[in-house]
Amino acid sequence: MKKVLLIMAISALMLSCSSSSKPEKVARHFTESLAVGKIDEAKKYATEPTKRMLDLMSSLGGSSLPIEPDFEFEAIKDSIVGKKAWITFKNQEGEIEILELVKIDGEWLVHMEVKK
């Protein structure tokens, strides 16, 4: 019985540690999708406020979003504290940007809000 409990505990620990998404991977998919103009694809990696912001941007003219088909995500640093993460990366112009992510229901999602 002890072996069964031990195996179940180890299995649960392994599953909790192997989240189906990692912040850097989510940031990569999000930014690369935006870079090629795939807003619906980027929304798969976004929180509800971020999805609304993307909808607003596309309703104002999706063509105003710069398309960079050769964009390659280059992560510089990540910081994870509890259910928040910050991924530092280079944007299309080579400038440093920070993308905030939050963990919701075990999944990392890009979180952007308009500050009031």
C-alpha positions in Angstrom: 0.0 0.0 0.0 2.9 2.4 0.8 4.4 1.7 -2.7 1.1 2.6 -4.3 0.8 5.9 -2.4 4.4 6.7 -3.1 3.9 6.0 -6.9 0.8 8.2 -6.9 2.5 11.0 -5.1 5.5 10.9 -7.5 3.1 10.8 -10.5 1.2 13.8 -9.2 4.4 15.7 -8.6 5.7 14.9 -12.1 2.4 16.0 -13.7 2.3 19.3 -11.7 5.9 20.1 -12.7 5.4 19.3 -16.3 2.8 22.0 -17.1 1.7 21.8 -20.7 3.0 25.3 -21.2 6.1 27.2 -20.2 6.2 31.0 -20.1 9.0 31.3 -22.6 7.3 28.9 -25.1 4.0 30.8 -24.7 5.7 34.2 -25.2 7.4 32.8 -28.3 4.1 31.5 -29.9 2.3 34.7 -29.0 4.9 37.1 -30.4 5.7 35.1 -33.5 1.9 34.8 -34.3 1.5 38.6 -34.0 4.6 39.1 -36.1 3.0 37.4 -39.1 -0.4 38.9 -38.5 -2.1 35.8 -37.1 -4.1 37.5 -34.4 -6.5 34.6 -33.8 -3.5 32.3 -33.3 -2.0 34.8 -30.8 -5.2 35.0 -28.9 -4.8 31.3 -28.0 -1.9 32.3 -25.8 -3.6 35.3 -24.2 -5.8 36.2 -21.2 -9.2 37.7 -21.7 -8.1 41.3 -21.3 -5.3 40.7 -23.8 -7.8 39.1 -26.3 -10.0 42.2 -26.0 -7.0 44.4 -26.7 -6.1 42.4 -29.8 -9.7 42.5 -31.0 -9.7 46.3 -30.5 -6.4 46.6 -32.4 -7.7 44.5 -35.3 -11.0 46.3 -35.4 -9.1 49.6 -35.8 -7.3 48.2 -38.7 -5.3 45.1 -38.5 -3.2 46.4 -41.3 -1.7 48.9 -38.9 0.0 46.0 -37.2 3.5 45.6 -38.6 4.0 42.3 -40.3 7.5 40.8 -39.9 7.5 37.4 -41.6 11.2 36.9 -40.7 10.8 37.7 -37.0 12.5 35.3 -34.7 11.8 35.3 -31.0 15.0 35.8 -28.9 14.4 35.4 -25.2 17.0 37.1 -23.0 15.7 36.4 -19.5 12.8 35.0 -17.7 11.5 35.7 -14.1 8.9 33.5 -12.6 7.3 34.3 -9.2 4.4 32.2 -8.3 1.7 32.6 -10.9 3.3 35.5 -12.7 6.2 35.5 -15.2 8.1 38.1 -17.1 9.9 37.2 -20.3 12.5 39.7 -21.5 13.0 39.5 -25.3 14.2 41.4 -28.3 11.5 42.8 -30.6 11.6 43.2 -34.4 13.8 46.3 -34.1 16.2 44.7 -31.7 14.9 46.6 -28.8 14.4 45.0 -25.4 10.8 44.4 -24.3 9.2 42.6 -21.3 6.1 40.5 -21.7 4.0 39.6 -18.6 2.3 36.2 -18.3 0.0 34.8 -15.7 -0.8 31.2 -14.9 -4.5 30.5 -15.1 -5.9 27.0 -14.6 -2.3 25.6 -15.0 -1.7 27.4 -18.3 0.6 30.3 -18.9 -1.0 33.2 -20.8 0.2 36.5 -22.0 -1.4 39.3 -20.0 -1.7 42.9 -21.2 -4.0 45.5 -19.9 -4.6 49.2 -20.7 -3.5 51.1 -17.6 -6.1 53.7 -16.5 
